[in-house]
């Protein structure tokens, strides 16, 4: 199914993060004991899981066949880099393998660490079972609402076949979830860990379309998926809804705050990025707009927090850029002890 389906939602307004507001929000997190507790817990779990995963990939006992290299790519890359000896390119193969491996494993690590921190249960189910497409779930205190989520690592990781399979599976099992929980409301989320609606290949929306097309004829549509990133309907006296939540929208839904994605980024940075005593005044970047993306000129010299060190600020911007279409780059600076203004400029409805 091509992305140009006539029922697709109209293009979304650009999703923008204001750098100044981002660091003001970080200052608030630094003062919030509950937020600090969540961040430190996630930091510990991220570090432990990353050490296990990376250790298994970087062992010197790995064989050449395990790297699945392409000879034509290797030789063309050697020309681009000006290499003369095989040992030169060998140093690049292992990091490349690590990157490709982490494309599939990083999402799972993030899922395993974050879901329980924010009160959700991780679900590990057998294939072709009632819960095989569910990664996490939670039930409201009064058992009236059953939340389920299927998580995807990024905004372009789905293809037509997977979108069709997920949609059909959810349509088939919604009734079963209602019967087993007794909930009068079921909320299904297709959650995407980073990105924006503009960055999506729209296969995530096709999950909702396939769900809609697979519904029982007895389902009463309340809000159509046509031109919408979600659908709401009633089936067997149970209110059901399904929605795509990408990047910040998913994290806000998970943790109940616009700050949730920031907490996760800070925890990962603390777990993965070394602290440097000094920061180079200039760095050679190959990506044209990266210097502007990680530029920290908006931060005043007296800005100080304990969650991150100054050399890690650019890493926060580097990570946060994956959750918006652009930074506002207003460069207005931070005022000491200032409360954050609205951290994120909301996506305007088209």
ChimeraX attribute file (.defattr): number of C-alpha atoms within 10 A of each C-alpha:
attribute: neighborCount
match mode: 1-to-1
recipient: residues
	/A:1	11
	/A:2	10
	/A:3	12
	/A:4	8
	/A:5	11
	/A:6	10
	/A:7	14
	/A:8	17
	/A:9	17
	/A:10	12
	/A:11	11
	/A:12	13
	/A:13	14
	/A:14	16
	/A:15	21
	/A:16	19
	/A:17	23
	/A:18	20
	/A:19	29
	/A:20	26
	/A:21	21
	/A:22	20
	/A:23	24
	/A:24	25
	/A:25	21
	/A:26	21
	/A:27	21
	/A:28	16
	/A:29	20
	/A:30	18
	/A:31	13
	/A:32	11
	/A:33	10
	/A:34	10
	/A:35	16
	/A:36	18
	/A:37	12
	/A:38	17
	/A:39	25
	/A:40	18
	/A:41	15
	/A:42	26
	/A:43	22
	/A:44	15
	/A:45	19
	/A:46	24
	/A:47	16
	/A:48	12
	/A:49	16
	/A:50	18
	/A:51	13
	/A:52	10
	/A:53	16
	/A:54	13
	/A:55	10
	/A:56	12
	/A:57	18
	/A:58	13
	/A:59	10
	/A:60	7
	/A:61	8
	/A:62	12
	/A:63	8
	/A:64	11
	/A:65	7
	/A:66	9
	/A:67	15
	/A:68	9
	/A:69	13
	/A:70	8
	/A:71	9
	/A:72	9
	/A:73	10
	/A:74	16
	/A:75	14
	/A:76	11
	/A:77	14
	/A:78	16
	/A:79	11
	/A:80	9
	/A:81	11
	/A:82	11
	/A:83	13
	/A:84	10
	/A:85	9
	/A:86	11
	/A:87	9
	/A:88	13
	/A:89	17
	/A:90	12
	/A:91	10
	/A:92	12
	/A:93	16
	/A:94	16
	/A:95	13
	/A:96	13
	/A:97	17
	/A:98	15
	/A:99	13
	/A:100	11
	/A:101	14
	/A:102	17
	/A:103	14
	/A:104	13
	/A:105	15
	/A:106	17
	/A:107	17
	/A:108	15
	/A:109	16
	/A:110	18
	/A:111	18
	/A:112	20
	/A:113	19
	/A:114	24
	/A:115	19
	/A:116	15
	/A:117	16
	/A:118	14
	/A:119	13
	/A:120	19
	/A:121	17
	/A:122	19
	/A:123	18
	/A:124	12
	/A:125	13
	/A:126	10
	/A:127	9
	/A:128	9
	/A:129	11
	/A:130	16
	/A:131	20
	/A:132	17
	/A:133	24
	/A:134	21
	/A:135	23
	/A:136	21
	/A:137	20
	/A:138	17
	/A:139	17
	/A:140	11
	/A:141	7
	/A:142	7
	/A:143	13
	/A:144	13
	/A:145	21
	/A:146	20
	/A:147	17
	/A:148	26
	/A:149	26
	/A:150	20
	/A:151	21
	/A:152	21
	/A:153	21
	/A:154	21
	/A:155	22
	/A:156	15
	/A:157	15
	/A:158	19
	/A:159	15
	/A:160	15
	/A:161	11
	/A:162	15
	/A:163	22
	/A:164	21
	/A:165	14
	/A:166	22
	/A:167	25
	/A:168	20
	/A:169	21
	/A:170	27
	/A:171	18
	/A:172	16
	/A:173	15
	/A:174	19
	/A:175	16
	/A:176	13
	/A:177	17
	/A:178	21
	/A:179	12
	/A:180	8
	/A:181	14
	/A:182	15
	/A:183	19
	/A:184	17
	/A:185	18
	/A:186	25
	/A:187	17
	/A:188	22
	/A:189	24
	/A:190	26
	/A:191	27
	/A:192	28
	/A:193	24
	/A:194	27
	/A:195	23
	/A:196	23
	/A:197	27
	/A:198	16
	/A:199	16
	/A:200	18
	/A:201	17
	/A:202	23
	/A:203	22
	/A:204	30
	/A:205	28
	/A:206	28
	/A:207	30
	/A:208	31
	/A:209	24
	/A:210	19
	/A:211	23
	/A:212	24
	/A:213	13
	/A:214	16
	/A:215	19
	/A:216	12
	/A:217	8
	/A:218	9
	/A:219	17
	/A:220	16
	/A:221	16
	/A:222	13
	/A:223	12
	/A:224	15
	/A:225	22
	/A:226	17
	/A:227	13
	/A:228	17
	/A:229	22
	/A:230	23
	/A:231	21
	/A:232	19
	/A:233	18
	/A:234	17
	/A:235	17
	/A:236	13
	/A:237	12
	/A:238	19
	/A:239	19
	/A:240	25
	/A:241	21
	/A:242	25
	/A:243	21
	/A:244	23
	/A:245	25
	/A:246	27
	/A:247	21
	/A:248	27
	/A:249	24
	/A:250	23
	/A:251	25
	/A:252	16
	/A:253	14
	/A:254	19
	/A:255	18
	/A:256	12
	/A:257	13
	/A:258	18
	/A:259	20
	/A:260	22
	/A:261	22
	/A:262	23
	/A:263	22
	/A:264	20
	/A:265	20
	/A:266	26
	/A:267	24
	/A:268	23
	/A:269	22
	/A:270	22
	/A:271	19
	/A:272	14
	/A:273	11
	/A:274	11
	/A:275	14
	/A:276	11
	/A:277	8
	/A:278	8
	/A:279	11
	/A:280	7
	/A:281	5
	/A:282	7
	/A:283	8
	/A:284	6
	/A:285	9
	/A:286	8
	/A:287	7
	/A:288	8
	/A:289	9
	/A:290	12
	/A:291	16
	/A:292	12
	/A:293	17
	/A:294	18
	/A:295	16
	/A:296	19
	/A:297	14
	/A:298	16
	/A:299	20
	/A:300	14
	/A:301	11
	/A:302	9
	/A:303	15
	/A:304	14
	/A:305	15
	/A:306	10
	/A:307	18
	/A:308	18
	/A:309	14
	/A:310	19
	/A:311	16
	/A:312	19
	/A:313	17
	/A:314	15
	/A:315	17
	/A:316	19
	/A:317	21
	/A:318	17
	/A:319	16
	/A:320	24
	/A:321	20
	/A:322	17
	/A:323	23
	/A:324	23
	/A:325	17
	/A:326	15
	/A:327	19
	/A:328	14
	/A:329	17
	/A:330	10
	/A:331	14
	/A:332	13
	/A:333	18
	/A:334	20
	/A:335	14
	/A:336	13
	/A:337	10
	/A:338	11
	/A:339	13
	/A:340	17
	/A:341	12
	/A:342	14
	/A:343	19
	/A:344	20
	/A:345	14
	/A:346	12
	/A:347	15
	/A:348	9
	/A:349	8
	/A:350	8
